[in-house]
Amino acid sequence: MTSAEVLEDAFGRIRDVVHRVLDGLSPDQLAARIDSDANSIGWLIWHLTRIQDDHIAGVAGTEQVWTSGGWVDRFGLPLESADHGYGHTSDQVASVTVEADPLREYYDAVHEVTLAYVAGLTDADLDRVVDDRWDPPVTLGVRLVSIIHDDVTHTGQAAFIRGILERS
Protein backbone atom coordinates (compact mmCIF):
# COMPACT_ATOMS: atom_id res chain seq x y z
CA MET A 1 0.00 0.00 0.00
CA THR A 2 1.38 3.41 -0.95
CA SER A 3 1.20 6.50 1.23
CA ALA A 4 -1.37 7.94 -1.21
CA GLU A 5 -3.53 4.84 -0.72
CA VAL A 6 -3.25 5.17 3.07
CA LEU A 7 -4.42 8.79 2.83
CA GLU A 8 -7.27 7.83 0.49
CA ASP A 9 -8.38 5.15 2.95
CA ALA A 10 -8.27 7.56 5.91
CA PHE A 11 -10.31 10.20 4.08
CA GLY A 12 -12.74 7.51 2.91
CA ARG A 13 -13.36 6.37 6.47
CA ILE A 14 -14.05 9.96 7.51
CA ARG A 15 -16.56 10.27 4.66
CA ASP A 16 -18.38 7.18 5.90
CA VAL A 17 -18.78 8.70 9.37
CA VAL A 18 -19.89 12.07 7.98
CA HIS A 19 -22.61 10.33 5.99
CA ARG A 20 -23.74 8.19 8.95
CA VAL A 21 -23.90 11.23 11.22
CA LEU A 22 -25.89 13.37 8.78
CA ASP A 23 -28.27 10.64 7.62
CA GLY A 24 -31.87 11.62 8.33
CA LEU A 25 -31.18 14.62 10.57
CA SER A 26 -33.52 17.61 10.49
CA PRO A 27 -32.27 21.21 10.52
CA ASP A 28 -33.33 21.41 14.20
CA GLN A 29 -31.26 18.34 15.06
CA LEU A 30 -28.29 19.73 13.12
CA ALA A 31 -28.55 22.99 15.11
CA ALA A 32 -29.14 21.35 18.50
CA ARG A 33 -26.54 22.10 21.17
CA ILE A 34 -26.20 19.92 24.23
CA ASP A 35 -25.12 22.99 26.18
CA SER A 36 -25.44 26.70 25.46
CA ASP A 37 -21.80 26.96 24.38
CA ALA A 38 -21.43 23.55 22.74
CA ASN A 39 -20.91 23.04 19.03
CA SER A 40 -23.80 21.62 17.01
CA ILE A 41 -23.57 18.70 14.60
CA GLY A 42 -24.18 21.09 11.70
CA TRP A 43 -21.39 23.40 12.82
CA LEU A 44 -18.96 20.52 13.41
CA ILE A 45 -19.45 18.97 9.97
CA TRP A 46 -19.45 22.38 8.26
CA HIS A 47 -16.26 23.36 10.13
CA LEU A 48 -14.34 20.16 9.42
CA THR A 49 -15.32 20.45 5.76
CA ARG A 50 -14.28 24.11 5.59
CA ILE A 51 -10.91 23.32 7.21
CA GLN A 52 -10.29 20.43 4.82
CA ASP A 53 -11.33 22.60 1.87
CA ASP A 54 -9.11 25.49 3.01
CA HIS A 55 -6.06 23.35 3.73
CA ILE A 56 -6.26 21.16 0.62
CA ALA A 57 -6.71 24.22 -1.58
CA GLY A 58 -3.73 25.79 0.17
CA VAL A 59 -1.35 22.89 -0.45
CA ALA A 60 -2.69 22.22 -3.95
CA GLY A 61 -2.59 25.88 -4.97
CA THR A 62 -6.23 25.85 -6.02
CA GLU A 63 -9.38 27.79 -5.17
CA GLN A 64 -11.52 26.42 -2.38
CA VAL A 65 -14.60 24.42 -3.36
CA TRP A 66 -16.56 26.70 -0.99
CA THR A 67 -16.14 29.59 -3.44
CA SER A 68 -15.40 27.87 -6.76
CA GLY A 69 -18.45 25.61 -6.41
CA GLY A 70 -20.75 28.39 -5.25
CA TRP A 71 -21.33 26.79 -1.84
CA VAL A 72 -20.75 30.06 0.00
CA ASP A 73 -23.79 31.50 -1.79
CA ARG A 74 -25.88 28.34 -1.47
CA PHE A 75 -25.40 28.24 2.29
CA GLY A 76 -25.87 31.99 2.70
CA LEU A 77 -24.31 32.05 6.16
CA PRO A 78 -23.78 35.41 7.89
CA LEU A 79 -20.00 34.93 7.77
CA GLU A 80 -17.14 36.15 5.63
CA SER A 81 -16.49 33.86 2.65
CA ALA A 82 -13.05 32.90 3.99
CA ASP A 83 -14.43 31.94 7.42
CA HIS A 84 -13.95 28.30 8.34
CA GLY A 85 -15.04 28.39 11.94
CA TYR A 86 -11.70 28.34 13.73
CA GLY A 87 -12.07 30.40 16.90
CA HIS A 88 -15.80 30.91 16.54
CA THR A 89 -17.72 32.38 19.43
CA SER A 90 -20.88 30.74 20.72
CA ASP A 91 -22.98 33.21 18.70
CA GLN A 92 -21.05 32.44 15.52
CA VAL A 93 -21.53 28.70 16.09
CA ALA A 94 -25.27 29.33 16.46
CA SER A 95 -25.30 31.26 13.17
CA VAL A 96 -24.25 28.18 11.20
CA THR A 97 -27.66 26.73 10.39
CA VAL A 98 -27.65 24.11 7.66
CA GLU A 99 -29.62 21.28 6.12
CA ALA A 100 -28.23 17.76 5.88
CA ASP A 101 -28.39 17.29 2.10
CA PRO A 102 -26.51 20.44 1.05
CA LEU A 103 -23.98 19.89 3.84
CA ARG A 104 -23.37 16.31 2.67
CA GLU A 105 -23.10 17.50 -0.94
CA TYR A 106 -20.55 20.18 0.00
CA TYR A 107 -18.60 17.64 2.05
CA ASP A 108 -18.64 15.17 -0.87
CA ALA A 109 -17.39 17.85 -3.28
CA VAL A 110 -14.47 18.61 -0.95
CA HIS A 111 -13.87 14.89 -0.45
CA GLU A 112 -13.61 14.32 -4.23
CA VAL A 113 -11.10 17.18 -4.61
CA THR A 114 -9.14 15.79 -1.66
CA LEU A 115 -9.00 12.28 -3.13
CA ALA A 116 -7.95 13.60 -6.53
CA TYR A 117 -5.15 15.57 -4.88
CA VAL A 118 -3.79 12.81 -2.62
CA ALA A 119 -4.02 10.17 -5.38
CA GLY A 120 -1.21 11.88 -7.23
CA LEU A 121 1.16 12.18 -4.26
CA THR A 122 4.42 10.31 -3.87
CA ASP A 123 6.30 9.68 -0.65
CA ALA A 124 8.80 12.40 -1.61
CA ASP A 125 5.96 14.93 -1.93
CA LEU A 126 5.12 14.51 1.75
CA ASP A 127 8.42 16.14 2.78
CA ARG A 128 7.65 19.39 0.91
CA VAL A 129 7.39 22.36 3.27
CA VAL A 130 3.95 23.94 2.91
CA ASP A 131 4.02 26.41 5.82
CA ASP A 132 7.20 27.99 7.10
CA ARG A 133 5.45 30.14 9.73
CA TRP A 134 6.03 27.35 12.27
CA ASP A 135 9.17 26.00 13.91
CA PRO A 136 9.73 23.42 12.64
CA PRO A 137 8.17 24.26 9.29
CA VAL A 138 5.07 22.23 8.38
CA THR A 139 5.49 19.61 5.67
CA LEU A 140 2.74 18.37 3.39
CA GLY A 141 2.67 15.07 5.28
CA VAL A 142 2.17 16.84 8.61
CA ARG A 143 -0.52 19.10 7.14
CA LEU A 144 -2.45 16.10 5.76
CA VAL A 145 -2.22 14.30 9.11
CA SER A 146 -3.47 17.50 10.78
CA ILE A 147 -6.49 17.59 8.45
CA ILE A 148 -7.25 13.93 9.17
CA HIS A 149 -6.88 14.51 12.91
CA ASP A 150 -9.27 17.50 12.81
CA ASP A 151 -11.77 15.51 10.74
CA VAL A 152 -11.65 12.47 13.03
CA THR A 153 -11.99 14.61 16.16
CA HIS A 154 -14.99 16.52 14.86
CA THR A 155 -16.77 13.53 13.30
CA GLY A 156 -16.41 11.75 16.64
CA GLN A 157 -17.88 14.73 18.45
CA ALA A 158 -20.75 14.92 15.94
CA ALA A 159 -21.45 11.18 16.30
CA PHE A 160 -21.46 11.55 20.08
CA ILE A 161 -23.97 14.42 19.91
CA ARG A 162 -26.15 12.44 17.52
CA GLY A 163 -26.15 9.58 20.04
CA ILE A 164 -27.29 11.94 22.78
CA LEU A 165 -30.04 13.37 20.56
CA GLU A 166 -31.28 9.89 19.68
CA ARG A 167 -31.57 8.99 23.35
CA SER A 168 -33.44 12.16 24.27
N, C-alpha and C positions, 0 to 999 in steps of 0.2 A: 504494500500500500504506500502510495506517495504522500508527501506532506499535503499536496493539493487535495487528494482524496480524503485525508483525515479532516481537513477543514470543511470540505463539502459535507461529510458525514455529520460533523458537529453542527453546522448550520441547518442541515436537514432535520436533525433531532429537535432543534429549537423551533423550527417551523411546525413540527408535529404538535408541540406543546401549545404554541400560539393558537393553532386551529382548535385544539381540544378546549382551551380556556374560553375562546370566543364563541364556540358553538352554542347557538340558541339563546344567547344573552340579550336581554332588552336594553334599551338606552338607560333605563333607570338602574338596572343591575350593573351596567358598565360604569355608571357614575357613583354608585354606592361607595361609601367610605365607612370603614368599621370604627372609625374614630374621627373627630372633627379635623384632625391634621393629617390623617392617613392618606396615602395615595389610593386612587380608585383603579380598578382593572383597566378601564379605558385609558386612563393617564399612563399606567405602567406599560401597556402594549404600544401606545402611541409614542411614548418616550424611548423605549428600547428600539423601536423602528426608526425614529428620527436620529438617534445616536448612530445606529448602524448605517443609515443612509448618509449622514454627515461624514462619518469616518471613512467609509468605503469610497465615497466621492473624493475625499481628500487625498487618499493614497493612490487612487486611480487617475486623478487629475480630470475628473468629469463633473458635470453638474449633478446636483442632488435630484433624485427622483421626485422629491417633495415639490420642487419647482418645475423641473422639466416635464413631469407628467401631469402637472396641473392640480396636484393633490392639495396644495396650499389653498387654492381657491375652492376646491370641492368641500374641504373641511370647514372653511370659513371661520377659523378660530380667532379670537381677539388677541392674537400674538403676532409679533414680528415674524416675517417669513423665515428668518434664519434661526428662530427659537427652536430648541430641541428639548427643553424641559430641565436641563441641568440647573440646579439651584432655585427651582420654582418655589414660590411661597405657597401657603395653603390656598389663598385666593386664586392664584394662577393654576394650581392643580384643579380646583373646582371649575375653572373656565374651560377645561378640556372636556367637552361633551361630544361624544361620538356614537355612531351606530356600528354594530358588529360587522356588517358586510363591507362597507367602505374601508373600515380599519383593516380587515383581513385582506382586502384587495390591495391596499397600499403596502401592507407588510409583504404580500406575495410579490409585488413589483420590486420592492427593495431586495427581497430574497433572490429573485431571478438575476438581478444585476450583481449581487454578491457572488452567487455561484458562477456566473460567467467570468467575473474577475478572478476568483481564486482558482478556477479550473486551469488558467493559463500560467499559474505560478510554478516556479522551480524552487528547490531548496535554497539556491543561491539568492533568489529574490528576497527571501525572508530576512536576510542580513542588511538589506538596504535601510539606511536611516531615513525616516519619514518625518521626524520632529526633533529638531535639535534644541528646542527650548528647555529640555530636561537634562539632568545629569544623573545617569548617563543618557545620551540621546536615545530616542525611541526608534526601534527598528520596525520594519513591516511585520515581522513575526510577533513581536510584543504587542503591536497595535491590534492585530487580528485576535490574539488571545484576550486582549482587553475587551474587544467587542463581544466575543463569545462569553466572557465572564459577566459582562453587564447584561447580556441577553438572558443567560441562565439565571442570574440573580432575580431579574425582574419577572421572568416567566414563572419562576417558583413562587414569588410573592403573589402574582396574579392568580395562580392555581390555588394557593392557600386561601386567598380572599374568596374565590369562587366556592371553595369547600365550605367556608363559613356561611356564605349566602345560601347555599343549598340546604344547610342544616337549620336555617332560621325560619 
